[in-house]
Amino acid sequence: MSPEEITLIEDFLTFLEAAHTKPADDPFWSQLDSFQAALVDVEDRPLKLAWHIQAWCDQFQITINPAAMRELRVNMIKKGKTIPKPAEGEEASKVYNKALISQSVQKAKDSKSA
């Protein structure tokens, strides 16, 4: 898996973590439903997942700023939050999988409905 794919998935997971700042009436939330529904048919491989994320972002004109996401991850780590990353010697596919992404989407949605 290329570094671009890893970065795209990391940025998307960070983007979801920060989604709680979006108002409840933001169209993002209904778009996130479409992401989760389409994710079901995506092959559980990091490359395919990265393509799905990119296609969804393009479809809904969602821009994820990599520099801002890196800064947000640094701040999250400073606050003691963990960011899923492959451990040394572990394959990224074991961390960046469909289940993790789906769980992150659901967590973002749950935080808005609570």
Residue frames as qw, qx, qy, qz and C-alpha x, y, z in Angstrom:
[[0.000, 0.891, 0.453, 0.000, 0.00, 0.00, 0.00],
 [0.425, 0.484, -0.025, 0.765, 1.34, 3.38, -0.92],
 [0.236, -0.221, -0.453, 0.831, 1.87, 6.20, 1.58],
 [0.250, -0.115, -0.211, -0.938, -0.83, 8.22, -0.22],
 [0.595, -0.341, -0.633, -0.359, -3.46, 5.57, 0.53],
 [0.517, -0.320, -0.622, 0.494, -2.41, 5.35, 4.16],
 [0.098, -0.097, -0.174, 0.975, -2.51, 9.13, 4.47],
 [0.382, -0.236, -0.414, -0.792, -5.93, 9.34, 2.81],
 [0.628, -0.413, -0.654, -0.086, -7.42, 6.80, 5.22],
 [0.440, -0.277, -0.475, 0.710, -5.72, 8.45, 8.23],
 [0.043, -0.040, -0.037, -0.998, -6.98, 11.87, 7.11],
 [0.498, -0.338, -0.530, -0.597, -10.51, 10.52, 6.68],
 [0.608, -0.408, -0.645, 0.219, -10.51, 8.92, 10.13],
 [0.289, -0.201, -0.295, 0.888, -9.24, 12.19, 11.62],
 [0.218, -0.186, -0.308, -0.907, -11.87, 14.11, 9.63],
 [0.573, -0.434, -0.633, -0.287, -14.56, 11.86, 11.14],
 [0.517, -0.345, -0.547, 0.561, -13.16, 12.39, 14.64],
 [0.116, -0.162, -0.103, 0.974, -13.47, 16.16, 14.12],
 [0.143, -0.394, -0.658, -0.625, -16.96, 15.94, 12.58],
 [0.282, -0.601, -0.677, 0.319, -18.63, 16.64, 15.92],
 [0.134, -0.393, -0.077, 0.906, -18.02, 20.33, 15.22],
 [0.111, -0.177, -0.605, -0.768, -20.44, 20.23, 12.25],
 [0.464, -0.006, 0.307, -0.831, -23.97, 21.42, 13.06],
 [0.486, 0.155, 0.839, -0.191, -26.73, 18.79, 13.18],
 [0.595, 0.673, 0.314, -0.308, -28.42, 20.29, 10.10],
 [0.016, 0.638, -0.602, -0.479, -25.23, 20.18, 7.98],
 [0.851, 0.340, -0.176, -0.359, -25.84, 18.08, 4.82],
 [0.185, 0.531, -0.821, 0.101, -22.63, 16.23, 5.70],
 [0.468, -0.152, 0.764, -0.418, -24.61, 13.95, 8.02],
 [0.828, 0.360, 0.260, -0.343, -26.94, 12.64, 5.29],
 [0.565, 0.665, -0.481, -0.087, -23.96, 12.30, 2.97],
 [0.134, -0.469, 0.839, -0.240, -22.22, 10.24, 5.63],
 [0.757, 0.105, 0.523, -0.377, -25.19, 7.87, 5.53],
 [0.790, 0.572, -0.118, -0.188, -24.57, 7.35, 1.81],
 [0.199, 0.659, -0.717, 0.109, -20.89, 6.69, 2.51],
 [0.426, -0.260, 0.800, -0.332, -21.73, 4.03, 5.05],
 [0.822, 0.311, 0.322, -0.351, -24.34, 2.38, 2.80],
 [0.683, 0.655, -0.310, -0.089, -21.94, 2.20, -0.16],
 [0.108, -0.644, 0.741, -0.158, -19.10, 0.94, 2.06],
 [0.818, -0.070, 0.501, -0.273, -20.90, -2.39, 2.42],
 [0.879, 0.460, 0.127, -0.007, -20.03, -3.32, -1.19],
 [0.236, 0.847, -0.472, 0.070, -16.40, -2.18, -1.05],
 [0.872, 0.094, -0.426, 0.220, -13.74, -4.87, -0.96],
 [0.603, -0.796, 0.046, 0.038, -12.04, -4.93, 2.44],
 [0.766, 0.086, 0.040, 0.635, -8.60, -3.91, 1.18],
 [0.266, -0.646, -0.115, 0.706, -6.94, -0.59, 2.07],
 [0.154, -0.078, 0.497, 0.850, -6.48, 0.37, -1.59],
 [0.125, -0.498, -0.738, -0.438, -10.18, -0.18, -2.37],
 [0.304, -0.739, -0.508, 0.321, -11.19, 1.59, 0.83],
 [0.262, -0.454, 0.093, 0.847, -9.00, 4.58, -0.05],
 [0.033, 0.162, 0.621, 0.766, -10.57, 4.73, -3.52],
 [0.217, -0.656, -0.712, -0.126, -14.04, 4.63, -1.97],
 [0.309, -0.684, -0.284, 0.597, -13.17, 7.47, 0.40],
 [0.194, -0.263, 0.324, 0.888, -11.72, 9.55, -2.45],
 [0.046, -0.347, -0.724, -0.594, -14.71, 8.92, -4.73],
 [0.256, -0.725, -0.630, 0.110, -17.16, 9.81, -1.97],
 [0.287, -0.597, -0.090, 0.744, -15.29, 13.01, -1.12],
 [0.112, -0.061, 0.508, 0.852, -15.22, 13.96, -4.81],
 [0.097, -0.506, -0.782, -0.351, -18.92, 13.18, -5.27],
 [0.294, -0.827, -0.473, 0.078, -19.98, 15.44, -2.40],
 [0.299, 0.757, -0.117, 0.570, -17.24, 18.05, -2.89],
 [0.686, -0.726, 0.022, 0.043, -15.76, 17.32, 0.51],
 [0.498, 0.664, -0.408, 0.380, -12.22, 18.55, 0.83],
 [0.809, -0.557, -0.065, 0.174, -10.04, 17.09, 3.52],
 [0.205, 0.891, -0.354, 0.199, -7.00, 19.29, 4.10],
 [0.877, 0.015, -0.396, 0.273, -4.06, 16.93, 4.82],
 [0.300, 0.379, -0.412, 0.772, -2.05, 19.63, 6.63],
 [0.479, -0.439, 0.161, -0.743, -4.99, 20.45, 8.91],
 [0.930, -0.204, -0.226, -0.207, -5.58, 16.75, 9.59],
 [0.698, 0.188, -0.476, 0.500, -1.92, 16.22, 10.53],
 [0.013, -0.404, 0.362, -0.840, -2.13, 19.16, 12.95],
 [0.721, -0.353, -0.017, -0.597, -5.37, 17.81, 14.39],
 [0.913, -0.055, -0.396, 0.080, -3.76, 14.36, 14.91],
 [0.429, 0.294, -0.485, 0.703, -0.86, 15.99, 16.76],
 [0.326, -0.384, 0.246, -0.828, -3.32, 17.82, 19.01],
 [0.872, -0.234, -0.217, -0.372, -5.33, 14.63, 19.58],
 [0.791, 0.078, -0.496, 0.349, -2.19, 12.77, 20.62],
 [0.137, 0.359, -0.421, 0.821, -1.28, 15.61, 23.00],
 [0.579, -0.316, 0.144, -0.737, -4.73, 15.18, 24.60],
 [0.397, -0.243, 0.852, -0.241, -4.09, 11.46, 25.06],
 [0.829, 0.347, 0.169, -0.406, -6.30, 10.18, 22.23],
 [0.532, -0.229, 0.734, 0.356, -5.04, 7.32, 20.13],
 [0.546, 0.572, -0.273, -0.547, -4.91, 7.31, 16.37],
 [0.929, 0.035, 0.369, 0.003, -5.10, 3.87, 14.78],
 [0.319, 0.760, -0.535, -0.183, -1.78, 3.16, 13.09],
 [0.936, 0.111, -0.331, 0.042, -0.07, -0.04, 12.17],
 [0.641, -0.689, 0.313, 0.129, 2.38, -1.20, 14.80],
 [0.087, 0.684, -0.674, -0.266, 5.92, -1.77, 13.65],
 [0.078, -0.177, 0.968, 0.161, 5.92, -4.87, 11.49],
 [0.406, 0.441, 0.739, -0.309, 2.12, -4.96, 11.24],
 [0.211, 0.298, 0.623, 0.692, 0.42, -4.57, 7.90],
 [0.200, 0.052, 0.080, -0.975, -1.74, -1.48, 7.42],
 [0.506, -0.178, -0.620, -0.572, -4.56, -3.68, 6.15],
 [0.457, -0.320, -0.787, 0.264, -4.97, -5.03, 9.70],
 [0.120, -0.389, -0.394, 0.824, -5.62, -1.53, 11.00],
 [0.305, 0.332, -0.151, -0.880, -7.20, 0.23, 8.04],
 [0.036, 0.183, 0.954, 0.233, -10.06, -2.12, 7.35],
 [0.282, -0.446, -0.518, -0.673, -13.73, -1.79, 6.55],
 [0.539, -0.580, -0.599, 0.121, -14.80, -2.58, 10.13],
 [0.406, -0.359, -0.231, 0.808, -12.68, 0.23, 11.58],
 [0.005, 0.099, 0.287, 0.953, -13.89, 2.74, 9.00],
 [0.403, -0.496, -0.622, -0.452, -17.52, 1.72, 9.46],
 [0.532, -0.546, -0.526, 0.377, -17.16, 1.93, 13.24],
 [0.290, -0.211, -0.065, 0.931, -15.62, 5.41, 12.93],
 [0.179, -0.295, -0.446, -0.826, -18.49, 6.59, 10.70],
 [0.509, -0.562, -0.629, -0.171, -21.05, 5.22, 13.14],
 [0.491, -0.426, -0.392, 0.651, -19.26, 6.83, 16.08],
 [0.100, -0.005, 0.121, 0.988, -19.34, 10.21, 14.30],
 [0.357, -0.402, -0.543, -0.645, -23.04, 9.80, 13.55],
 [0.566, -0.522, -0.620, 0.149, -23.80, 8.71, 17.12],
 [0.369, -0.254, -0.274, 0.851, -21.99, 11.73, 18.54],
 [0.109, -0.139, -0.242, -0.954, -24.30, 13.99, 16.55],
 [0.523, -0.424, -0.559, -0.484, -27.53, 12.28, 17.58],
 [0.535, -0.339, -0.642, 0.432, -26.62, 12.20, 21.27]]
